[in-house]
Structures are given as C-alpha cells and as structure tokens.
C-alpha cells in the first residue's frame, strides 16, 4: 500500500512539473503584426524578433503565465524610410526603449479554448495595464498555437509625437495581431523507483 501511494505521488509530481514549465516559442512559425493608418491609408508591418515564456494550462488557467519581449528595432514595414521613422525618438524610440514587454498578472478561461489575460504592456518605457483575449489551439504533433488581437492607443505610450500628432495625420488606435506557435511540451522526467524498505 505504501509503495502504491508513493508511486502515485511521484507520478502526479512529475506531471505537475512538466505542465508548469513554459513552452518553447517557435519564432519562425510565429508573427506579431500591426496596422497604422496614416492620412486614412493603412500601413501594415511586423516585428521580426521576439522571445517569450508561455505556459497556458487549460485545466487550471489560473496557474497559467505569459510574458513576451519584442525588439522594436526589428520592425519591418517593407520600406526602409518608414522603418527608420517608426523607431526614431518621436515613435518607438529604439535608442532609449529597445524592448516592448508584455507580462501577464492573471489569466482566466472565458469559455472553451478562449482566455483573458490581465497584465502590463511596456512601450517606450511607459508601463500601462492591458487586457488581452486570446485563443489556444493544440495541433497534431504536440504544437500549440496562441492567437490574439488587441488595440494600442498611441497617446497612452507617447507614440508618434511632434508633427505626427496633428489631427487627421495618424490614427490614435493601432490594431495588433499576435500568432505564437509553441513547441511540444517536454516529456515528463521518468519517476525514480522507490527504494525498498
């Protein structure tokens, strides 16, 4: 009886530790895209380099965690001139704020494979509260895809100052789409056999 209880405890512990470990982000299969309207004309772009620590536990969402760091200098709109403006001091200010960072504080289920995360988003070294809704889809082979959409308000982070703040030049709201592909979870370590008493 003692051996059976000990073995069950070891298996549960190994399973919990595996579930709690953040999944590896696969940048080549992920993307962070945005759209800025200038004089009513949409300009799309994306960030090429970012890292993250993400663990979404569908069974216990309250134990889930997520953080994401984006290199603002990796911004790409397809235009070198536009990219240079986007990272200058009036916009993302790459020199003084090289990273945009999201950190979750709470994550809860809102039904099915959809979740809501309350956390903070730092851009230009300005930290603001933010609420994100996202979905999780498990794929064949063990990968997981996290998809979310949210809107950033430029004025909250001081993005696009100077002449860009004139009425009708650049829209206040910037829609952002995030698709993050996570590698399969690492296999749980084999439980060591209990020593005989």
VEXKETOR-753182 format. One record per residue (C-alpha): residue number from 0; residue in one letter; x, y, z. Coordinates in steps of 0.05 Angstrom, whole numbers, always signed. Each point is the difference from the previous one (the first is absolute). Layout:
<pts>
[NUM "A" [X Y Z]]
...
</pts>
This chain:
<pts>
[0 "X" [+0 +0 +0]]
[1 "X" [+56 +48 +19]]
[2 "X" [+36 -13 -66]]
[3 "X" [-63 +12 -40]]
[4 "X" [-12 +68 +34]]
[5 "X" [+73 +20 -9]]
[6 "X" [-1 -18 -74]]
[7 "X" [-65 +39 -12]]
[8 "X" [+30 +61 +36]]
[9 "X" [+62 -3 -44]]
[10 "X" [-41 -5 -64]]
[11 "X" [-45 +59 +19]]
[12 "X" [+60 +42 +19]]
[13 "X" [+36 -15 -66]]
[14 "X" [-64 +17 -39]]
[15 "X" [-9 +66 +37]]
[16 "X" [+72 +21 -11]]
[17 "X" [-5 -15 -75]]
[18 "X" [-65 +40 -6]]
[19 "X" [+29 +59 +39]]
[20 "X" [+61 +7 -45]]
[21 "X" [-6 +55 -53]]
[22 "X" [-5 -25 -71]]
[23 "X" [+54 +19 -51]]
[24 "X" [-22 +55 -48]]
[25 "X" [+14 -15 -74]]
[26 "X" [+14 +69 -30]]
[27 "X" [+4 -26 -72]]
[28 "X" [-72 -24 +6]]
[29 "X" [-25 +61 +39]]
[30 "X" [-16 +72 -18]]
[31 "X" [-17 +67 +30]]
[32 "X" [-34 +46 -49]]
[33 "X" [-29 +70 +4]]
[34 "X" [-36 +52 -43]]
[35 "X" [+7 +76 +5]]
[36 "X" [-46 +46 -38]]
[37 "X" [+36 +62 -27]]
[38 "X" [-45 +51 -34]]
[39 "X" [-52 -55 -1]]
[40 "X" [+45 -48 -38]]
[41 "X" [+18 -65 +36]]
[42 "X" [+74 -16 +7]]
[43 "X" [+14 -71 +23]]
[44 "X" [+62 -27 +33]]
[45 "X" [+28 -53 +46]]
[46 "X" [+54 -13 +51]]
[47 "X" [+52 -51 -21]]
[48 "X" [+33 -15 +67]]
[49 "X" [-33 -17 +66]]
[50 "X" [+5 -50 +57]]
[51 "X" [-50 -27 +49]]
[52 "X" [-14 -45 +60]]
[53 "X" [-70 -28 -6]]
[54 "X" [-37 -54 +38]]
[55 "X" [-75 -5 -12]]
[56 "X" [-31 -53 +44]]
[57 "X" [-71 -14 -26]]
[58 "X" [-17 -42 +61]]
[59 "X" [+23 +53 +49]]
[60 "X" [+2 +68 -36]]
[61 "X" [+15 +37 +65]]
[62 "X" [+68 -34 +1]]
[63 "X" [+16 +23 -71]]
[64 "X" [+53 +52 -13]]
[65 "X" [+23 +39 -61]]
[66 "X" [+54 +52 -16]]
[67 "X" [+24 +27 -66]]
[68 "X" [+58 +45 -18]]
[69 "X" [+2 +33 -69]]
[70 "X" [+61 +34 -31]]
[71 "X" [-28 +65 -27]]
[72 "X" [+60 +6 -47]]
[73 "X" [-24 -61 -37]]
[74 "X" [-61 +38 -27]]
[75 "X" [-11 -11 -74]]
[76 "X" [-51 +37 -43]]
[77 "X" [+34 -16 -66]]
[78 "X" [+26 +71 -5]]
[79 "X" [+68 +19 +29]]
[80 "X" [-21 +73 +5]]
[81 "X" [-64 -17 +38]]
[82 "X" [+38 -49 +45]]
[83 "X" [+51 +54 +18]]
[84 "X" [-55 +48 +19]]
[85 "X" [-37 -53 +40]]
[86 "X" [+59 -12 +47]]
[87 "X" [+23 +72 +8]]
[88 "X" [-11 +40 +65]]
[89 "X" [-69 +26 -21]]
[90 "X" [-26 -71 -9]]
[91 "X" [+27 -63 +33]]
[92 "X" [+66 +31 +22]]
[93 "X" [+43 -61 -11]]
[94 "X" [+62 +33 +30]]
[95 "X" [-31 +11 +69]]
[96 "X" [-53 -55 -1]]
[97 "X" [+25 -59 -41]]
[98 "X" [-53 -49 +25]]
[99 "X" [-75 -1 +5]]
[100 "X" [-20 -49 +55]]
[101 "X" [-65 -34 +20]]
[102 "X" [-7 -36 +67]]
[103 "X" [-63 -35 +23]]
[104 "X" [-26 +9 +70]]
[105 "X" [-62 -44 -4]]
[106 "X" [-28 -47 -53]]
[107 "X" [-70 -29 +1]]
[108 "X" [-43 -42 -46]]
[109 "X" [-58 +35 -36]]
[110 "X" [-28 -64 -29]]
[111 "X" [+27 -57 -43]]
[112 "X" [+71 +13 -22]]
[113 "X" [-6 +76 +9]]
[114 "X" [+35 +37 +55]]
[115 "X" [+7 +70 +29]]
[116 "X" [+65 +27 +28]]
[117 "X" [+8 +63 +42]]
[118 "X" [+71 +26 +2]]
[119 "X" [+46 +57 -18]]
[120 "X" [+28 +24 -66]]
[121 "X" [+63 +43 -2]]
[122 "X" [+15 +42 -62]]
[123 "X" [+50 +58 +0]]
[124 "X" [+12 -18 +74]]
[125 "X" [-72 +19 +15]]
[126 "X" [-37 -56 +37]]
[127 "X" [-75 -4 -8]]
[128 "X" [-53 -51 +22]]
[129 "X" [-29 -41 -57]]
[130 "X" [-52 -55 -10]]
[131 "X" [+12 -50 -55]]
[132 "X" [-47 -54 -26]]
[133 "X" [+31 -59 -36]]
[134 "X" [-15 -71 -23]]
[135 "X" [+41 -64 +6]]
[136 "X" [-1 -56 -53]]
[137 "X" [+38 -64 +9]]
[138 "X" [+27 -29 -64]]
[139 "X" [+19 -70 -22]]
[140 "X" [+71 -15 +22]]
[141 "X" [-7 +37 +66]]
[142 "X" [+9 +73 -23]]
[143 "X" [-47 +53 +27]]
[144 "X" [-21 +65 -35]]
[145 "X" [-19 +61 +41]]
[146 "X" [-38 +54 -39]]
[147 "X" [-21 +68 +25]]
[148 "X" [-21 +69 -23]]
[149 "X" [+3 +65 +39]]
[150 "X" [+4 +75 -11]]
[151 "X" [+53 +49 +24]]
[152 "X" [-17 +73 +9]]
[153 "X" [+60 +42 -22]]
[154 "X" [-12 +56 +50]]
[155 "X" [+6 -48 +60]]
[156 "X" [+72 -15 -19]]
[157 "X" [+21 +65 -33]]
[158 "X" [+7 -34 -68]]
[159 "X" [+4 +48 -59]]
[160 "X" [+14 +69 +29]]
[161 "X" [+17 +66 -33]]
[162 "X" [-32 +12 -68]]
[163 "X" [-31 -70 +2]]
[164 "X" [-49 +23 +54]]
[165 "X" [-36 +49 -45]]
[166 "X" [-73 -19 -9]]
[167 "X" [-14 -47 -57]]
[168 "X" [+73 -19 -13]]
[169 "X" [+7 -67 +38]]
[170 "X" [-58 -39 +31]]
[171 "X" [+0 -5 +76]]
[172 "X" [-14 -75 +1]]
[173 "X" [+49 -52 -25]]
[174 "X" [-28 -71 -8]]
[175 "X" [+50 -56 +15]]
[176 "X" [-6 -74 -17]]
[177 "X" [+42 -52 +35]]
[178 "X" [+9 -72 -22]]
[179 "X" [+48 -40 +45]]
[180 "X" [+18 -73 -15]]
[181 "X" [+25 -40 +59]]
[182 "X" [+43 -63 -6]]
[183 "X" [-27 -65 +28]]
[184 "X" [+6 -6 +76]]
[185 "X" [+63 -34 +24]]
[186 "X" [-13 -71 +23]]
[187 "X" [-7 -10 +75]]
[188 "X" [+62 -27 +33]]
[189 "X" [-4 -73 +17]]
[190 "X" [-18 -12 +73]]
[191 "X" [+55 -33 +40]]
[192 "X" [-21 -67 +30]]
[193 "X" [-13 +2 +75]]
[194 "X" [+53 -29 +44]]
[195 "X" [-19 -64 +34]]
[196 "X" [-10 +4 +74]]
</pts>
